[in-house]
Amino acid sequence: SQKIEQNSEALNIQEGKTATLTCNYTNYSPAYLQWYRQDPGRGPVFLLLIRENEKEKRKERLKVTFDTTLKQSLFHITASQPADSATYLCARISGGSYIPTFGRGTSLIVHP
Amino acid sequence: EAQVTQNPRYLITVTGKKLTVTCSQNMNHEYMSWYRQDPGLGLRQIYYSMNVEVTDKGDVPEGYKVSRKEKRNFPLILESPSPNQTSLYFCASSLFRSQGGYEQYFGPGTRLTVT
């Protein structure tokens, strides 16, 4: 079965540094990988989507990379701020499927 | 304001008492879905709908029903709730693209407790 794995340990970093979160998948490459932000008690909010034929996508301070050889996507937040503290979810969508598979999320804590 | 709304936000009920959680979106999205989120398990899709009168099972459909009579509404029905359905539920919607890759807009969540 398709799996998607995110680091369950919280990532603690200092304000101003770059946060890097990892999403690993098994089996064949997904057609798409999505990244969402979730704050406690709230619904996930869509951030970025990257297709399997793309290596990198950017949006303001956010950057997502997709390495099909390593079966991995990296999510970067540059110049991190305490307001970036949240749980970040990765989701894979395979071609022809309408059922996204979500990772369990990684908690990011940015210290002032 | 573009949004997905769910009601109720919190619900405590007893085993076997039928309940419905409503979901409505005002973005004219074709695609809607329901998820449950449990600690250590992440978000899991229960049912999805690609348009009016078109619904299909997700990963964990047992014990749930849905209907899609109107484009904007997608209620989740628990005919006979059991304690293992205690969870945080999210409704989501998105534009339907045949090649996928859609970004989903999530509702605020419904915390359900079944005793």
gemmi code that builds the backbone of each chain (N, CA, C; Angstrom):
import gemmi

chains = {
    "A": [
        ("SER", (0.838, -1.191, 0.000), (0.000, 0.000, 0.000), (0.878, 1.248, 0.000)),
        ("GLN", (0.309, 2.351, -0.460), (1.071, 3.582, -0.493), (1.194, 4.133, 0.913)),
        ("LYS", (2.384, 4.585, 1.251), (2.566, 5.187, 2.564), (3.269, 6.512, 2.410)),
        ("ILE", (3.047, 7.358, 3.382), (3.733, 8.632, 3.417), (4.167, 8.875, 4.850)),
        ("GLU", (5.417, 9.253, 5.011), (5.981, 9.340, 6.351), (6.571, 10.714, 6.599)),
        ("GLN", (6.239, 11.236, 7.761), (6.823, 12.490, 8.197), (7.434, 12.281, 9.569)),
        ("ASN", (8.446, 13.063, 9.880), (9.122, 12.933, 11.155), (8.147, 13.256, 12.282)),
        ("SER", (7.975, 12.313, 13.200), (7.008, 12.522, 14.278), (7.558, 13.424, 15.372)),
        ("GLU", (8.882, 13.566, 15.397), (9.458, 14.439, 16.423), (9.285, 15.895, 16.020)),
        ("ALA", (9.017, 16.727, 17.025), (8.863, 18.161, 16.748), (10.205, 18.749, 16.327)),
        ("LEU", (10.125, 19.735, 15.449), (11.315, 20.452, 15.005), (11.351, 21.798, 15.717)),
        ("ASN", (12.405, 22.007, 16.494), (12.571, 23.261, 17.219), (13.686, 24.064, 16.559)),
        ("ILE", (13.384, 25.316, 16.193), (14.431, 26.149, 15.598), (14.305, 27.571, 16.134)),
        ("GLN", (15.348, 28.331, 15.926), (15.367, 29.720, 16.344), (14.795, 30.619, 15.240)),
        ("GLU", (14.147, 31.665, 15.659), (13.600, 32.649, 14.731), (14.689, 33.127, 13.764)),
        ("GLY", (14.322, 33.265, 12.505), (15.266, 33.738, 11.504), (15.970, 32.634, 10.742)),
        ("LYS", (16.004, 31.427, 11.312), (16.634, 30.295, 10.636), (15.679, 29.685, 9.619)),
        ("THR", (16.227, 28.816, 8.798), (15.407, 28.091, 7.823), (14.950, 26.770, 8.415)),
        ("ALA", (13.653, 26.539, 8.384), (13.097, 25.266, 8.844), (12.971, 24.330, 7.652)),
        ("THR", (13.376, 23.087, 7.817), (13.254, 22.099, 6.747), (12.520, 20.877, 7.270)),
        ("LEU", (11.410, 20.569, 6.647), (10.591, 19.420, 7.031), (10.643, 18.380, 5.914)),
        ("THR", (10.568, 17.109, 6.304), (10.758, 16.019, 5.360), (9.492, 15.195, 5.201)),
        ("CYS", (9.246, 14.769, 3.982), (8.122, 13.884, 3.668), (8.662, 12.770, 2.781)),
        ("ASN", (8.607, 11.536, 3.261), (9.083, 10.384, 2.488), (7.915, 9.516, 2.070)),
        ("TYR", (7.981, 8.961, 0.890), (6.891, 8.093, 0.432), (7.450, 6.756, -0.034)),
        ("THR", (6.583, 5.770, -0.030), (6.980, 4.432, -0.465), (6.304, 4.099, -1.783)),
        ("ASN", (6.754, 3.035, -2.385), (6.213, 2.541, -3.655), (6.421, 3.564, -4.765)),
        ("TYR", (5.506, 3.617, -5.679), (5.720, 4.438, -6.864), (5.490, 5.916, -6.554)),
        ("SER", (6.045, 6.740, -7.414), (5.957, 8.181, -7.180), (4.525, 8.670, -7.308)),
        ("PRO", (4.115, 9.537, -6.419), (2.799, 10.139, -6.539), (2.781, 11.139, -7.681)),
        ("ALA", (1.608, 11.383, -8.199), (1.491, 12.389, -9.248), (1.684, 13.781, -8.665)),
        ("TYR", (1.244, 13.925, -7.406), (1.317, 15.229, -6.739), (1.656, 15.043, -5.277)),
        ("LEU", (2.326, 16.033, -4.747), (2.502, 16.126, -3.309), (1.997, 17.491, -2.883)),
        ("GLN", (1.248, 17.505, -1.818), (0.724, 18.761, -1.297), (1.243, 18.965, 0.120)),
        ("TRP", (1.365, 20.236, 0.484), (1.728, 20.590, 1.855), (0.649, 21.489, 2.437)),
        ("TYR", (0.263, 21.163, 3.684), (-0.755, 21.917, 4.403), (-0.189, 22.339, 5.756)),
        ("ARG", (-0.772, 23.422, 6.282), (-0.466, 23.865, 7.637), (-1.705, 23.640, 8.485)),
        ("GLN", (-1.507, 23.115, 9.701), (-2.633, 22.930, 10.614), (-2.291, 23.500, 11.978)),
        ("ASP", (-3.127, 24.417, 12.453), (-2.999, 24.962, 13.801), (-3.898, 24.166, 14.738)),
        ("PRO", (-3.570, 24.129, 16.033), (-4.343, 23.303, 16.976), (-5.834, 23.610, 16.920)),
        ("GLY", (-6.638, 22.568, 16.786), (-8.085, 22.718, 16.806), (-8.689, 23.295, 15.541)),
        ("ARG", (-7.875, 23.440, 14.487), (-8.364, 24.032, 13.241), (-8.162, 23.084, 12.068)),
        ("GLY", (-8.844, 23.372, 10.971), (-8.676, 22.573, 9.771), (-7.383, 22.907, 9.055)),
        ("PRO", (-6.847, 21.948, 8.316), (-5.629, 22.208, 7.541), (-5.851, 23.309, 6.509)),
        ("VAL", (-4.782, 24.043, 6.227), (-4.814, 25.103, 5.222), (-3.795, 24.771, 4.145)),
        ("PHE", (-4.217, 24.764, 2.894), (-3.343, 24.433, 1.775), (-2.236, 25.474, 1.616)),
        ("LEU", (-1.005, 24.971, 1.384), (0.136, 25.863, 1.189), (0.694, 25.761, -0.232)),
        ("LEU", (1.146, 24.568, -0.592), (1.821, 24.394, -1.882), (1.541, 23.013, -2.441)),
        ("LEU", (1.609, 22.922, -3.762), (1.475, 21.647, -4.468), (2.644, 21.524, -5.442)),
        ("ILE", (3.210, 20.316, -5.550), (4.276, 20.094, -6.515), (3.964, 18.835, -7.304)),
        ("ARG", (4.170, 18.881, -8.597), (3.887, 17.740, -9.471), (5.137, 16.883, -9.620)),
        ("GLU", (4.952, 15.646, -10.050), (6.080, 14.710, -10.105), (7.136, 15.131, -11.116)),
        ("ASN", (6.757, 15.931, -12.097), (7.741, 16.368, -13.090), (8.361, 17.727, -12.730)),
        ("GLU", (8.080, 18.201, -11.524), (8.669, 19.461, -11.059), (9.687, 19.147, -9.983)),
        ("LYS", (10.757, 19.916, -9.955), (11.769, 19.692, -8.927), (11.617, 20.658, -7.771)),
        ("GLU", (11.052, 21.813, -8.033), (10.984, 22.844, -7.003), (9.792, 23.762, -7.240)),
        ("LYS", (9.218, 24.234, -6.166), (8.126, 25.209, -6.227), (8.320, 26.203, -5.098)),
        ("ARG", (8.064, 27.482, -5.379), (8.251, 28.508, -4.357), (7.005, 29.365, -4.217)),
        ("LYS", (6.831, 29.861, -2.995), (5.760, 30.809, -2.721), (6.195, 31.635, -1.514)),
        ("GLU", (6.572, 32.865, -1.786), (7.055, 33.776, -0.738), (8.192, 33.124, 0.032)),
        ("ARG", (8.058, 32.903, 1.334), (9.151, 32.315, 2.117), (9.150, 30.787, 2.081)),
        ("LEU", (8.242, 30.206, 1.342), (8.105, 28.751, 1.306), (8.737, 28.172, 0.040)),
        ("LYS", (9.341, 27.007, 0.200), (9.897, 26.304, -0.945), (9.680, 24.817, -0.755)),
        ("VAL", (9.241, 24.140, -1.800), (9.059, 22.694, -1.764), (9.904, 22.084, -2.868)),
        ("THR", (10.586, 20.987, -2.535), (11.332, 20.241, -3.548), (10.800, 18.817, -3.606)),
        ("PHE", (11.052, 18.177, -4.748), (10.518, 16.844, -4.991), (11.646, 16.034, -5.642)),
        ("ASP", (12.099, 15.004, -4.948), (13.181, 14.164, -5.457), (12.651, 12.752, -5.634)),
        ("THR", (12.341, 12.377, -6.874), (11.749, 11.056, -7.111), (12.765, 9.927, -6.930)),
        ("THR", (14.054, 10.260, -7.002), (15.072, 9.221, -6.772), (15.126, 8.854, -5.294)),
        ("LEU", (15.095, 9.861, -4.452), (15.109, 9.629, -3.001), (13.719, 9.325, -2.452)),
        ("LYS", (12.694, 9.503, -3.276), (11.286, 9.349, -2.839), (11.027, 10.272, -1.655)),
        ("GLN", (11.303, 11.537, -1.897), (11.247, 12.483, -0.790), (10.850, 13.876, -1.279)),
        ("SER", (10.108, 14.579, -0.406), (9.838, 15.993, -0.629), (10.325, 16.747, 0.601)),
        ("LEU", (10.971, 17.876, 0.373), (11.411, 18.737, 1.455), (10.621, 20.036, 1.410)),
        ("PHE", (10.242, 20.507, 2.586), (9.477, 21.751, 2.718), (10.320, 22.709, 3.539)),
        ("HIS", (10.628, 23.862, 2.963), (11.490, 24.827, 3.623), (10.709, 26.105, 3.933)),
        ("ILE", (10.948, 26.638, 5.122), (10.447, 27.972, 5.466), (11.678, 28.807, 5.786)),
        ("THR", (11.952, 29.790, 4.971), (13.108, 30.653, 5.224), (12.708, 31.789, 6.155)),
        ("ALA", (13.712, 32.326, 6.849), (13.479, 33.441, 7.777), (12.278, 33.145, 8.673)),
        ("SER", (12.315, 32.001, 9.335), (11.160, 31.548, 10.108), (10.799, 32.521, 11.225)),
        ("GLN", (9.525, 32.530, 11.569), (8.990, 33.426, 12.591), (8.192, 32.585, 13.589)),
        ("PRO", (8.041, 33.068, 14.822), (7.207, 32.326, 15.788), (5.804, 32.032, 15.248)),
        ("ALA", (5.268, 32.912, 14.402), (3.939, 32.687, 13.825), (3.906, 31.499, 12.871)),
        ("ASP", (5.057, 31.007, 12.463), (5.114, 29.812, 11.603), (4.945, 28.528, 12.405)),
        ("SER", (4.944, 28.627, 13.722), (4.781, 27.443, 14.572), (3.419, 26.808, 14.319)),
        ("ALA", (3.428, 25.564, 13.943), (2.200, 24.831, 13.589), (2.605, 23.406, 13.251)),
        ("THR", (1.624, 22.592, 12.901), (1.899, 21.263, 12.364), (1.769, 21.315, 10.856)),
        ("TYR", (2.720, 20.714, 10.159), (2.734, 20.745, 8.702), (2.486, 19.328, 8.178)),
        ("LEU", (1.497, 19.220, 7.311), (1.082, 17.931, 6.771), (1.486, 17.809, 5.309)),
        ("CYS", (1.920, 16.636, 4.960), (2.229, 16.306, 3.577), (1.164, 15.323, 3.094)),
        ("ALA", (0.755, 15.451, 1.855), (-0.250, 14.533, 1.303), (0.169, 14.129, -0.109)),
        ("ARG", (0.018, 12.863, -0.409), (0.343, 12.381, -1.753), (-0.943, 12.052, -2.489)),
        ("ILE", (-0.945, 12.309, -3.765), (-2.069, 11.943, -4.615), (-1.496, 11.236, -5.828)),
        ("SER", (-1.936, 10.008, -6.037), (-1.430, 9.247, -7.177), (-2.261, 9.540, -8.415)),
        ("GLY", (-1.683, 9.398, -9.561), (-2.391, 9.670, -10.796), (-3.655, 8.833, -10.911)),
        ("GLY", (-4.776, 9.456, -11.211), (-6.029, 8.735, -11.366), (-6.753, 8.456, -10.069)),
        ("SER", (-6.165, 8.812, -8.949), (-6.799, 8.584, -7.653), (-7.362, 9.881, -7.108)),
        ("TYR", (-8.457, 9.768, -6.406), (-9.054, 10.934, -5.763), (-8.958, 10.818, -4.244)),
        ("ILE", (-8.146, 9.876, -3.804), (-8.000, 9.664, -2.365), (-6.597, 10.069, -1.955)),
        ("PRO", (-6.441, 11.252, -1.365), (-5.112, 11.656, -0.901), (-4.719, 10.851, 0.328)),
        ("THR", (-3.450, 10.560, 0.433), (-2.905, 9.913, 1.619), (-2.090, 10.937, 2.379)),
        ("PHE", (-2.505, 11.227, 3.594), (-1.830, 12.233, 4.406), (-0.801, 11.584, 5.327)),
        ("GLY", (0.292, 12.299, 5.534), (1.212, 11.936, 6.590), (0.641, 12.387, 7.926)),
        ("ARG", (1.307, 11.966, 9.002), (0.802, 12.313, 10.334), (1.177, 13.734, 10.742)),
        ("GLY", (2.044, 14.364, 9.979), (2.401, 15.739, 10.268), (3.623, 15.866, 11.157)),
        ("THR", (4.309, 16.971, 10.992), (5.450, 17.313, 11.839), (5.175, 18.657, 12.483)),
        ("SER", (5.382, 18.706, 13.789), (5.181, 19.953, 14.522), (6.435, 20.818, 14.419)),
        ("LEU", (6.263, 22.064, 14.053), (7.360, 23.025, 13.986), (7.168, 24.057, 15.087)),
        ("ILE", (8.222, 24.264, 15.862), (8.180, 25.277, 16.916), (9.319, 26.250, 16.656)),
        ("VAL", (8.964, 27.511, 16.431), (9.965, 28.545, 16.180), (10.081, 29.403, 17.431)),
        ("HIS", (11.271, 29.407, 17.996), (11.512, 30.138, 19.244), (12.000, 31.554, 18.947)),
        ("PRO", (11.436, 32.543, 19.682), (11.868, 33.944, 19.462), (13.278, 34.167, 19.979)),
    ],
    "B": [
        ("GLU", (-17.287, 35.804, 1.934), (-16.026, 35.126, 2.226), (-16.137, 33.658, 1.847)),
        ("ALA", (-15.133, 33.177, 1.089), (-15.109, 31.774, 0.674), (-14.856, 30.898, 1.898)),
        ("GLN", (-15.718, 29.916, 2.113), (-15.507, 29.095, 3.292), (-16.266, 27.777, 3.223)),
        ("VAL", (-15.818, 26.857, 4.076), (-16.493, 25.593, 4.316), (-16.978, 25.630, 5.769)),
        ("THR", (-18.249, 25.399, 5.966), (-18.796, 25.428, 7.317), (-19.277, 24.040, 7.710)),
        ("GLN", (-19.131, 23.754, 8.981), (-19.578, 22.467, 9.535), (-20.409, 22.737, 10.785)),
        ("ASN", (-21.410, 21.898, 10.984), (-22.194, 21.979, 12.207), (-22.676, 20.588, 12.622)),
        ("PRO", (-22.648, 20.295, 13.939), (-22.142, 21.183, 14.987), (-20.619, 21.149, 15.072)),
        ("ARG", (-20.044, 22.027, 15.857), (-18.603, 22.021, 16.057), (-18.209, 21.010, 17.122)),
        ("TYR", (-19.090, 20.812, 18.093), (-18.838, 19.851, 19.154), (-20.112, 19.049, 19.377)),
        ("LEU", (-19.936, 17.741, 19.586), (-21.097, 16.894, 19.799), (-20.719, 15.733, 20.688)),
        ("ILE", (-21.492, 15.563, 21.752), (-21.357, 14.393, 22.625), (-22.661, 13.615, 22.506)),
        ("THR", (-22.552, 12.345, 22.189), (-23.749, 11.536, 21.997), (-23.534, 10.153, 22.591)),
        ("VAL", (-24.576, 9.337, 22.524), (-24.492, 7.986, 23.078), (-24.506, 6.962, 21.948)),
        ("THR", (-23.994, 5.810, 22.252), (-23.924, 4.729, 21.277), (-25.306, 4.440, 20.689)),
        ("GLY", (-25.359, 4.347, 19.360), (-26.586, 3.953, 18.682), (-27.530, 5.066, 18.303)),
        ("LYS", (-27.292, 6.272, 18.752), (-28.203, 7.376, 18.451), (-27.772, 8.069, 17.162)),
        ("LYS", (-28.568, 7.936, 16.143), (-28.238, 8.459, 14.818), (-27.934, 9.950, 14.856)),
        ("LEU", (-26.914, 10.348, 14.108), (-26.588, 11.764, 14.048), (-26.125, 12.148, 12.639)),
        ("THR", (-26.248, 13.436, 12.367), (-25.801, 13.993, 11.086), (-24.924, 15.203, 11.350)),
        ("VAL", (-23.805, 15.255, 10.689), (-22.937, 16.424, 10.719), (-23.063, 17.101, 9.351)),
        ("THR", (-23.434, 18.360, 9.364), (-23.639, 19.044, 8.090), (-22.358, 19.713, 7.619)),
        ("CYS", (-22.251, 19.854, 6.302), (-21.105, 20.520, 5.684), (-21.641, 21.317, 4.510)),
        ("SER", (-21.208, 22.564, 4.413), (-21.647, 23.413, 3.320), (-20.485, 24.270, 2.840)),
        ("GLN", (-20.399, 24.449, 1.503), (-19.352, 25.310, 0.940), (-19.992, 26.308, -0.027)),
        ("ASN", (-19.397, 27.500, -0.080), (-19.963, 28.568, -0.909), (-19.060, 28.918, -2.092)),
        ("MET", (-18.209, 27.980, -2.501), (-17.250, 28.258, -3.562), (-17.605, 27.570, -4.887)),
        ("ASN", (-18.772, 26.943, -4.930), (-19.220, 26.243, -6.137), (-18.259, 25.116, -6.545)),
        ("HIS", (-17.650, 24.485, -5.549), (-16.720, 23.386, -5.814), (-17.464, 22.103, -6.140)),
        ("GLU", (-16.913, 21.361, -7.107), (-17.530, 20.074, -7.438), (-17.156, 18.999, -6.409)),
        ("TYR", (-15.908, 19.015, -5.988), (-15.371, 17.926, -5.167), (-15.521, 18.250, -3.689)),
        ("MET", (-16.087, 17.305, -2.938), (-16.179, 17.439, -1.479), (-15.798, 16.112, -0.836)),
        ("SER", (-15.294, 16.192, 0.379), (-14.893, 14.954, 1.052), (-14.993, 15.117, 2.559)),
        ("TRP", (-14.993, 13.989, 3.248), (-14.980, 13.937, 4.702), (-13.756, 13.163, 5.168)),
        ("TYR", (-13.138, 13.691, 6.238), (-11.989, 13.054, 6.854), (-12.249, 12.903, 8.349)),
        ("ARG", (-11.547, 11.950, 8.927), (-11.442, 11.897, 10.374), (-9.960, 11.978, 10.732)),
        ("GLN", (-9.701, 12.611, 11.874), (-8.317, 12.778, 12.305), (-8.179, 12.244, 13.718)),
        ("ASP", (-7.304, 11.273, 13.876), (-7.080, 10.640, 15.161), (-5.603, 10.731, 15.520)),
        ("PRO", (-5.295, 10.888, 16.818), (-3.892, 10.994, 17.235), (-3.087, 9.794, 16.760)),
        ("GLY", (-1.948, 10.054, 16.167), (-1.075, 8.984, 15.707), (-1.472, 8.360, 14.383)),
        ("LEU", (-2.639, 8.719, 13.871), (-3.097, 8.130, 12.612), (-3.218, 9.139, 11.485)),
        ("GLY", (-3.231, 10.388, 11.812), (-3.326, 11.396, 10.769), (-4.733, 11.507, 10.205)),
        ("LEU", (-4.831, 12.208, 9.087), (-6.101, 12.408, 8.407), (-6.404, 11.216, 7.506)),
        ("ARG", (-7.598, 10.685, 7.633), (-8.001, 9.574, 6.783), (-9.332, 9.908, 6.124)),
        ("GLN", (-9.415, 9.661, 4.830), (-10.609, 10.023, 4.088), (-11.714, 8.984, 4.283)),
        ("ILE", (-12.917, 9.459, 4.567), (-14.059, 8.576, 4.822), (-14.860, 8.354, 3.530)),
        ("TYR", (-15.322, 9.433, 2.949), (-16.066, 9.407, 1.692), (-15.702, 10.653, 0.905)),
        ("TYR", (-15.922, 10.577, -0.409), (-15.763, 11.759, -1.234), (-16.852, 11.791, -2.292)),
        ("SER", (-17.010, 12.977, -2.873), (-18.028, 13.162, -3.900), (-17.451, 14.055, -4.989)),
        ("MET", (-17.579, 13.592, -6.241), (-17.031, 14.376, -7.337), (-18.054, 15.328, -7.941)),
        ("ASN", (-19.315, 15.126, -7.585), (-20.351, 16.061, -8.022), (-21.688, 15.606, -7.440)),
        ("VAL", (-22.743, 16.320, -7.757), (-24.073, 15.982, -7.244), (-24.419, 14.541, -7.622)),
        ("GLU", (-24.912, 13.805, -6.630), (-25.343, 12.405, -6.788), (-24.200, 11.447, -7.118)),
        ("VAL", (-22.954, 11.880, -6.984), (-21.807, 11.006, -7.234), (-20.964, 10.939, -5.968)),
        ("THR", (-20.997, 9.793, -5.279), (-20.208, 9.629, -4.067), (-19.422, 8.324, -4.149)),
        ("ASP", (-18.333, 8.255, -3.392), (-17.536, 7.037, -3.394), (-16.798, 6.903, -2.074)),
        ("LYS", (-16.415, 5.662, -1.759), (-15.760, 5.393, -0.495), (-14.317, 5.853, -0.509)),
        ("GLY", (-13.883, 6.338, 0.665), (-12.478, 6.630, 0.871), (-11.800, 5.449, 1.535)),
        ("ASP", (-10.873, 5.733, 2.420), (-10.124, 4.666, 3.081), (-10.860, 4.017, 4.248)),
        ("VAL", (-11.710, 4.771, 4.939), (-12.357, 4.260, 6.156), (-13.857, 4.542, 6.149)),
        ("PRO", (-14.625, 3.950, 5.242), (-16.047, 4.294, 5.116), (-16.992, 3.553, 6.059)),
        ("GLU", (-16.505, 2.489, 6.723), (-17.415, 1.647, 7.506), (-18.056, 2.441, 8.628)),
        ("GLY", (-19.379, 2.326, 8.726), (-20.119, 2.987, 9.796), (-20.598, 4.385, 9.433)),
        ("TYR", (-20.319, 4.819, 8.221), (-20.698, 6.164, 7.783), (-21.518, 6.104, 6.493)),
        ("LYS", (-22.350, 7.136, 6.319), (-23.054, 7.340, 5.054), (-22.945, 8.806, 4.677)),
        ("VAL", (-23.073, 9.076, 3.389), (-23.076, 10.457, 2.921), (-24.144, 10.589, 1.846)),
        ("SER", (-24.470, 11.827, 1.520), (-25.349, 12.098, 0.394), (-24.924, 13.411, -0.241)),
        ("ARG", (-25.212, 13.560, -1.529), (-24.867, 14.809, -2.224), (-26.034, 15.158, -3.149)),
        ("LYS", (-27.023, 15.766, -2.545), (-28.220, 16.136, -3.307), (-28.078, 17.526, -3.920)),
        ("GLU", (-27.267, 18.349, -3.297), (-27.007, 19.693, -3.817), (-25.498, 19.873, -3.876)),
        ("LYS", (-25.069, 20.745, -4.764), (-23.634, 20.920, -4.942), (-22.971, 21.463, -3.691)),
        ("ARG", (-23.633, 22.336, -2.950), (-22.989, 23.006, -1.840), (-22.968, 22.184, -0.556)),
        ("ASN", (-23.800, 21.161, -0.433), (-23.945, 20.439, 0.835), (-23.488, 18.985, 0.733)),
        ("PHE", (-22.859, 18.517, 1.797), (-22.356, 17.141, 1.809), (-22.415, 16.631, 3.253)),
        ("PRO", (-23.591, 16.234, 3.725), (-23.710, 15.786, 5.116), (-23.110, 14.410, 5.359)),
        ("LEU", (-22.593, 14.224, 6.560), (-22.051, 12.941, 7.011), (-23.030, 12.355, 8.020)),
        ("ILE", (-23.432, 11.128, 7.792), (-24.448, 10.483, 8.621), (-23.848, 9.282, 9.327)),
        ("LEU", (-24.054, 9.241, 10.640), (-23.678, 8.070, 11.430), (-24.979, 7.437, 11.897)),
        ("GLU", (-25.355, 6.321, 11.277), (-26.654, 5.690, 11.561), (-26.697, 5.129, 12.985)),
        ("SER", (-25.602, 4.524, 13.407), (-25.545, 3.924, 14.741), (-24.137, 4.134, 15.303)),
        ("PRO", (-23.880, 5.319, 15.829), (-22.513, 5.647, 16.263), (-21.997, 4.694, 17.342)),
        ("SER", (-20.708, 4.446, 17.281), (-20.059, 3.618, 18.302), (-18.864, 4.396, 18.854)),
        ("PRO", (-18.382, 4.001, 20.038), (-17.270, 4.734, 20.659), (-16.032, 4.842, 19.768)),
        ("ASN", (-15.801, 3.876, 18.881), (-14.611, 3.978, 18.020), (-14.765, 5.022, 16.913)),
        ("GLN", (-15.907, 5.673, 16.882), (-16.087, 6.783, 15.946), (-15.860, 8.136, 16.626)),
        ("THR", (-15.453, 8.085, 17.879), (-15.025, 9.304, 18.557), (-13.796, 9.823, 17.853)),
        ("SER", (-13.876, 11.058, 17.361), (-12.788, 11.573, 16.541), (-13.044, 13.049, 16.224)),
        ("LEU", (-12.082, 13.634, 15.529), (-12.216, 14.988, 14.993), (-12.483, 14.856, 13.498)),
        ("TYR", (-13.593, 15.417, 13.043), (-14.016, 15.244, 11.656), (-13.876, 16.561, 10.884)),
        ("PHE", (-13.368, 16.434, 9.672), (-13.225, 17.594, 8.799), (-13.915, 17.337, 7.470)),
        ("CYS", (-14.605, 18.360, 7.003), (-15.155, 18.382, 5.660), (-14.223, 19.230, 4.804)),
        ("ALA", (-14.097, 18.888, 3.531), (-13.230, 19.658, 2.641), (-13.861, 19.754, 1.268)),
        ("SER", (-13.500, 20.794, 0.535), (-13.990, 20.929, -0.834), (-12.876, 21.445, -1.725)),
        ("SER", (-13.017, 21.205, -3.026), (-12.046, 21.735, -3.977), (-12.661, 21.745, -5.362)),
        ("LEU", (-12.035, 22.512, -6.256), (-12.405, 22.434, -7.660), (-12.004, 21.059, -8.165)),
        ("PHE", (-12.811, 20.470, -9.015), (-12.489, 19.161, -9.550), (-11.677, 19.298, -10.818)),
        ("ARG", (-10.512, 18.694, -10.813), (-9.689, 18.685, -12.010), (-9.436, 17.227, -12.368)),
        ("SER", (-9.728, 16.855, -13.573), (-9.640, 15.451, -13.968), (-8.246, 14.894, -13.775)),
        ("GLN", (-7.220, 15.766, -13.809), (-5.860, 15.284, -13.614), (-5.423, 15.408, -12.175)),
        ("GLY", (-6.347, 15.723, -11.298), (-6.023, 15.774, -9.877), (-5.209, 16.987, -9.519)),
        ("GLY", (-4.471, 16.896, -8.420), (-3.633, 18.002, -7.990), (-4.389, 19.124, -7.346)),
        ("TYR", (-5.640, 18.915, -7.026), (-6.484, 19.963, -6.469), (-6.073, 20.306, -5.045)),
        ("GLU", (-6.157, 21.589, -4.696), (-5.951, 21.982, -3.297), (-7.303, 21.967, -2.606)),
        ("GLN", (-7.323, 21.456, -1.413), (-8.567, 21.321, -0.677), (-8.712, 22.431, 0.354)),
        ("TYR", (-9.948, 22.884, 0.530), (-10.294, 23.863, 1.553), (-11.039, 23.107, 2.647)),
        ("PHE", (-10.521, 23.197, 3.849), (-11.083, 22.430, 4.955), (-11.997, 23.289, 5.819)),
        ("GLY", (-13.001, 22.625, 6.389), (-13.848, 23.268, 7.371), (-13.151, 23.341, 8.725)),
        ("PRO", (-13.808, 23.919, 9.725), (-13.180, 24.121, 11.041), (-13.137, 22.861, 11.910)),
        ("GLY", (-13.855, 21.829, 11.501), (-13.809, 20.589, 12.264), (-15.010, 20.400, 13.188)),
        ("THR", (-15.346, 19.139, 13.413), (-16.399, 18.755, 14.363), (-15.806, 17.710, 15.296)),
        ("ARG", (-15.779, 18.046, 16.565), (-15.253, 17.087, 17.541), (-16.412, 16.266, 18.078)),
        ("LEU", (-16.373, 14.977, 17.768), (-17.451, 14.063, 18.144), (-16.967, 13.111, 19.232)),
        ("THR", (-17.770, 12.985, 20.277), (-17.515, 12.011, 21.337), (-18.724, 11.102, 21.448)),
        ("VAL", (-18.496, 9.794, 21.337), (-19.565, 8.800, 21.458), (-19.319, 8.000, 22.731)),
        ("THR", (-20.251, 8.041, 23.650), (-20.054, 7.345, 24.942), (-20.869, 6.043, 24.989)),
    ],
}
model = gemmi.Model(1)
for chain_id, residues in chains.items():
    chain = gemmi.Chain(chain_id)
    for i, (resn, *xyz) in enumerate(residues, 1):
        res = gemmi.Residue()
        res.name, res.seqid = resn, gemmi.SeqId(i, " ")
        for name, pos in zip(("N", "CA", "C"), xyz):
            atom = gemmi.Atom()
            atom.name, atom.element = name, gemmi.Element(name[0])
            atom.pos, atom.b_iso = gemmi.Position(*pos), 0.0
            res.add_atom(atom)
        chain.add_residue(res)
    model.add_chain(chain)
structure = gemmi.Structure()
structure.add_model(model)
structure.setup_entities()
